[in-house]
Amino acid sequence: MCGIFGITDNKDASKLTYVGLFTLQHRGQESAGIVTDDGGTLRHNIGMGLVSEVFTKDALESLKGRSAIGHIRYSTTGSSHLKNAQPLVLDSVLGQVAVAHNGNLTNADALKEKLQKGGAIFQSTSDTEVILHLMAKHRGRKLEDTLAKNLPKLEGAYAFLFMAPGIVIGARDPNGYRPLVLGKIGKSFILASETCAIDVAGGTAIRELAPGEMVVIQGGKARFRRFSPVKDFTRCIFEQVYFARPDSSVAGRTVQTARYEIGALLAKELKNVKADIVSGVPDSGTVYALGYSKESGIPYQTVFMRNHYTGRSFIQPDQRLREFTAHLKLAPIRDVIQGKTIILIDDSLVRGTTSRKIVKSLMKAGAKKIIMAIASPAIISPCYYGIDTPNKGELIACRMSTEKIRRFIGADKLHYLSLGSLVSACGGRRDRNFCVSCFTGKYPGKGGL
Ligand code: AMP
């Protein structure tokens, strides 16, 4: 889980990268960084926190240059520390090279051990640095040749942005797990994790990079080059379920449209269930609930008021304040809730803690019955490709039956969307177009772990 954004040949490169990263902020809130190419010298500013916290106006203005790449991080591999914040910038036999990575490399440890035995000294504990060391060791004639040589050695998930003086290269792993889209604004090219960032920066999306493809942007032109044959195109379905912004387009389909349809399919699966109102856990649950309402005819109502200003800096309350602060982020709207049978939709159930809290809050506010509907199947297996799902021991669906989970969260009914409905609403065919390993335990290319 991370967001990446890059732009070339633009006098406002650092400012537009700020806009892009700001738009992708939902993909990670831990650190933010921008690297610019100032006439052949790479300049960088990387810090911990939100985009708006890391970059002041002065900081952006000092990031001179007509091309930039940026990154926002949500740590999956490597601890939460400034030295793991990206883009990583390395000065080596290759000259200055910067890299921004979204994804998770599954063979990073093995590669790192080998490189260290050969004398490589690592600056960070993140998996991303491995590619820079591989590139320094196995060089080609040009940067793109070096990449074409080394990217096939990586396993796992990656969308990469590389920058060296005069050149920006984007690359997507041969399974296409993580997203990467090419766009244009005037004569400038944009690369971004999601189309929403290209839109907000004033550009137009051209197309997603294909799995195993890189795009080389140099001298005002973009060229595509394949560095690996496509394995299975298995993009991560969790982008549509939870991760991507609703106004982004994934696999040619607006995420909001897919979620609305998922809501309608949930209603079909629960067609005999009666209720007074349907609602969603804000923000992601809302669109699902609207789709459900349209299909079922059950009126939609907002049952929670969400406060958008609860930042990371909020100090965890002690026992004394816990009661008072329980509704700080989501406050129940009593009048709407009292005496009602409510179908409540959330995108996913991971450890079960959110659903448990929310059901408790609704019951306390006077709800008669809660039917919890989850807009995805039960998560039974960890993600090795960059989504921050916990290990099996923490995944509630690994430890408990649906009935036990229902009792744990305190709902009167619990229903998970079927995998078939999810895949069809996202516009694909099961096990063909998507990685659904978190729901099945079968990992693409590995025949199941
Ligand atoms: P849990 O409380 O552990 O069951 O987590 C489920 C809630 O976390 C849902 O409300 C989701 O919207 C949200 N969620 C799902 N996946 C993730 C993730 N990878 N990182 C952060 N939040 C998530």
Residues whose N, C-alpha, C, O or C-beta is under 5 A from the ligand:
A	BS01	AMP	Y242 D346 D347 S348 L349 V350 R351 G352 T353 T354 S355 I387 D388 T389
